[in-house]
Amino acid sequence: MRPRRHGAWSRGPSTSPLAAVSAINYPRHFALLAVAAVALFFIEPLSFPPWLARFTFFFTLFGALHAVALVAALRAGALWRRAAFVVVTSALSGVVPYAGIALARLVSLDAVALIAAMAFGSLVGASGYWLLVRTFWFSKLNSRDGAIAVSLCVGATVSGFVLAVVLSGFGSHNSVVTDLLPTVFWWYAFSYSLWRSERPGTAANNRWRGP
């Protein structure tokens, strides 16, 4: 008789179909991220009332959309926890760019302030978001998983920014697509890091916190 696995996805016999799947439906998750990117394409050019801080609004929206795409792809999880995760993630995402700007100034990187702020903001955002994902969903993810997630997100943000600069003719013209590249790159980098940490065959089923 094969031994039983211990974990929220394998509370029954090892022949249970859930024992062979990840906690997140990744095809659905990545498809939802694509839908979110298309939605941003139409939202970004819109005008907003003067009382709404556009900068803060969009970063809050960036976090909310990824969080919704994640919880909507979970195979299990209490509704209250999913809702709380989206709310906390949105709040974190709204303050991240300010933290990035402050860190860039703190280390005197004014000459390259924009890219430094984006890199630092990506680092802070990825670190905080990864901790939230770990707290809410995958309590047994380790520091190596976190380091990979943060590294991928920072690299994706900088790569997206550089590609956007090149595609815009080094600032000669702008487009919605180039404006959104760093964000979309960050989304997929973070989600890839989750898949890499949580995919079947890496004991990820034992990392699921459960509903």
C-alpha positions as CSV (number, residue, x, y, z in Angstrom):
1,M,0.0,0.0,0.0
2,R,1.3,3.4,-0.9
3,P,1.8,5.9,2.0
4,R,-0.6,8.7,2.4
5,R,0.7,12.2,1.7
6,H,0.1,14.8,4.3
7,G,-1.3,18.2,3.2
8,A,-4.5,20.0,2.6
9,W,-4.7,18.7,-1.0
10,S,-4.1,15.1,0.1
11,R,-6.2,14.4,3.2
12,G,-7.6,11.3,1.5
13,P,-5.8,8.4,-0.1
14,S,-2.9,9.1,-2.4
15,T,-5.1,8.1,-5.3
16,S,-7.2,11.2,-4.9
17,P,-7.1,13.3,-8.1
18,L,-6.5,16.4,-6.0
19,A,-3.2,15.0,-4.9
20,A,-1.7,15.4,-8.4
21,V,-2.8,19.0,-9.0
22,S,-1.6,22.4,-7.8
23,A,-3.6,24.6,-5.5
24,I,-3.9,27.2,-8.3
25,N,-5.4,26.6,-11.7
26,Y,-2.5,28.2,-13.6
27,P,-4.1,28.1,-17.1
28,R,-7.1,30.0,-15.7
29,H,-4.8,32.4,-13.7
30,F,-2.6,33.3,-16.7
31,A,-5.7,33.7,-18.9
32,L,-7.3,36.1,-16.3
33,L,-4.1,38.1,-16.3
34,A,-4.3,38.5,-20.1
35,V,-7.9,39.7,-19.6
36,A,-6.7,42.1,-17.0
37,A,-4.0,43.5,-19.3
38,V,-6.6,44.1,-22.0
39,A,-8.9,45.9,-19.5
40,L,-6.0,48.1,-18.5
41,F,-5.5,49.0,-22.1
42,F,-9.0,50.5,-22.2
43,I,-8.9,52.0,-18.7
44,E,-5.5,53.8,-18.9
45,P,-6.5,56.5,-21.5
46,L,-9.7,57.4,-19.5
47,S,-10.0,60.8,-17.8
48,F,-10.5,60.9,-14.1
49,P,-12.0,63.6,-11.8
50,P,-9.4,66.0,-10.2
51,W,-10.0,64.6,-6.7
52,L,-8.8,61.1,-7.7
53,A,-5.0,60.7,-7.6
54,R,-4.4,58.9,-10.9
55,F,-0.9,57.7,-9.9
56,T,-2.2,56.0,-6.7
57,F,-5.4,54.8,-8.3
58,F,-3.5,52.9,-11.0
59,F,-1.0,51.2,-8.7
60,T,-3.9,50.2,-6.5
61,L,-5.7,48.8,-9.5
62,F,-2.6,46.9,-10.6
63,G,-2.5,45.1,-7.3
64,A,-6.2,44.5,-7.2
65,L,-6.3,42.9,-10.7
66,H,-3.5,40.5,-10.0
67,A,-5.0,39.5,-6.7
68,V,-8.4,38.9,-8.3
69,A,-6.8,36.8,-11.0
70,L,-5.1,34.8,-8.3
71,V,-8.0,34.1,-6.0
72,A,-10.3,33.4,-8.9
73,A,-7.9,30.6,-10.0
74,L,-7.6,29.0,-6.5
75,R,-9.1,25.5,-6.4
76,A,-10.3,26.1,-2.8
77,G,-10.4,28.9,-0.3
78,A,-13.0,30.6,1.9
79,L,-14.7,33.6,0.3
80,W,-13.8,35.9,3.2
81,R,-10.2,35.1,2.9
82,R,-10.2,35.7,-0.8
83,A,-11.9,39.1,-0.3
84,A,-9.5,40.1,2.5
85,F,-6.5,39.1,0.3
86,V,-7.7,41.4,-2.5
87,V,-8.3,44.3,-0.2
88,V,-4.9,44.1,1.6
89,T,-3.1,43.6,-1.7
90,S,-4.8,46.7,-3.2
91,A,-3.7,48.8,-0.2
92,L,-0.2,47.5,-0.4
93,S,0.1,48.2,-4.1
94,G,-1.2,51.7,-3.7
95,V,1.7,52.7,-1.4
96,V,4.5,50.7,-3.1
97,P,5.5,53.4,-5.7
98,Y,6.0,56.0,-2.9
99,A,8.2,53.6,-1.1
100,G,10.3,53.1,-4.2
101,I,10.7,56.8,-4.8
102,A,11.7,57.3,-1.1
103,L,14.3,54.5,-1.3
104,A,15.7,55.9,-4.5
105,R,16.2,59.2,-2.9
106,L,17.6,57.7,0.3
107,V,20.5,56.1,-1.6
108,S,21.0,59.2,-3.7
109,L,20.1,57.8,-7.1
110,D,18.6,61.0,-8.4
111,A,20.5,60.8,-11.7
112,V,18.5,57.6,-12.5
113,A,15.7,58.3,-10.2
114,L,12.9,56.9,-12.4
115,I,14.4,53.5,-13.1
116,A,15.7,53.2,-9.6
117,A,12.3,54.1,-8.2
118,M,10.7,51.4,-10.4
119,A,13.3,48.8,-9.4
120,F,13.0,49.6,-5.7
121,G,9.2,49.8,-5.9
122,S,9.2,46.4,-7.6
123,L,11.4,45.0,-4.9
124,V,9.2,46.3,-2.1
125,G,6.0,45.3,-3.9
126,A,7.2,41.8,-4.7
127,S,8.5,41.2,-1.2
128,G,5.3,42.5,0.4
129,Y,3.0,40.7,-2.0
130,W,5.0,37.4,-1.6
131,L,4.6,37.6,2.1
132,L,0.9,38.2,1.7
133,V,0.6,35.2,-0.6
134,R,2.6,33.1,1.9
135,T,0.5,34.3,4.9
136,F,-2.9,33.8,3.2
137,W,-2.2,30.7,1.1
138,F,1.2,29.0,1.2
139,S,2.5,29.1,4.7
140,K,5.4,26.7,3.9
141,L,7.0,28.6,1.1
142,N,10.6,29.2,2.1
143,S,13.0,32.2,1.8
144,R,14.5,30.7,-1.4
145,D,11.0,30.9,-3.1
146,G,10.7,34.5,-1.9
147,A,14.2,35.4,-3.2
148,I,13.3,33.9,-6.6
149,A,10.0,35.8,-6.8
150,V,11.6,39.1,-5.9
151,S,14.5,38.7,-8.3
152,L,12.2,37.8,-11.2
153,C,9.9,40.7,-10.5
154,V,12.7,43.3,-10.3
155,G,14.2,41.9,-13.5
156,A,10.9,41.9,-15.3
157,T,10.1,45.5,-14.2
158,V,13.5,46.8,-15.4
159,S,13.2,44.8,-18.7
160,G,9.7,46.1,-19.3
161,F,10.8,49.6,-18.7
162,V,13.8,49.3,-21.0
163,L,11.7,47.7,-23.7
164,A,9.1,50.4,-23.3
165,V,11.8,53.1,-23.7
166,V,13.1,51.5,-26.9
167,L,9.6,51.0,-28.4
168,S,8.7,54.6,-27.6
169,G,11.7,55.8,-29.6
170,F,13.5,56.8,-26.4
171,G,10.6,59.0,-25.3
172,S,9.8,60.5,-28.7
173,H,6.3,59.1,-28.5
174,N,4.2,57.2,-25.9
175,S,1.5,54.6,-26.1
176,V,-0.7,52.7,-23.7
177,V,1.1,49.5,-24.5
178,T,4.5,50.8,-23.6
179,D,3.2,52.4,-20.5
180,L,1.8,49.1,-19.3
181,L,4.7,46.8,-20.2
182,P,6.5,47.0,-16.8
183,T,3.3,46.1,-14.9
184,V,2.3,43.2,-17.2
185,F,5.9,41.9,-17.1
186,W,5.8,42.1,-13.3
187,W,2.5,40.3,-13.1
188,Y,3.7,37.3,-15.2
189,A,7.1,37.2,-13.5
190,F,5.4,36.9,-10.1
191,S,2.9,34.3,-11.2
192,Y,5.7,32.3,-12.9
193,S,7.6,32.3,-9.6
194,L,4.5,30.9,-7.9
195,W,4.1,28.2,-10.5
196,R,7.8,27.3,-10.1
197,S,7.5,27.0,-6.3
198,E,4.1,25.4,-6.3
199,R,4.1,23.1,-9.3
200,P,3.4,19.4,-8.8
201,G,6.5,17.3,-8.0
202,T,8.1,19.9,-5.6
203,A,6.0,19.0,-2.5
204,A,4.0,22.1,-3.2
205,N,0.7,20.3,-2.3
206,N,2.0,20.2,1.2
207,R,2.5,24.0,1.2
208,W,-1.2,24.9,0.7
209,R,-2.6,26.6,3.8
210,G,-6.1,25.4,2.9
211,P,-9.6,27.0,2.7
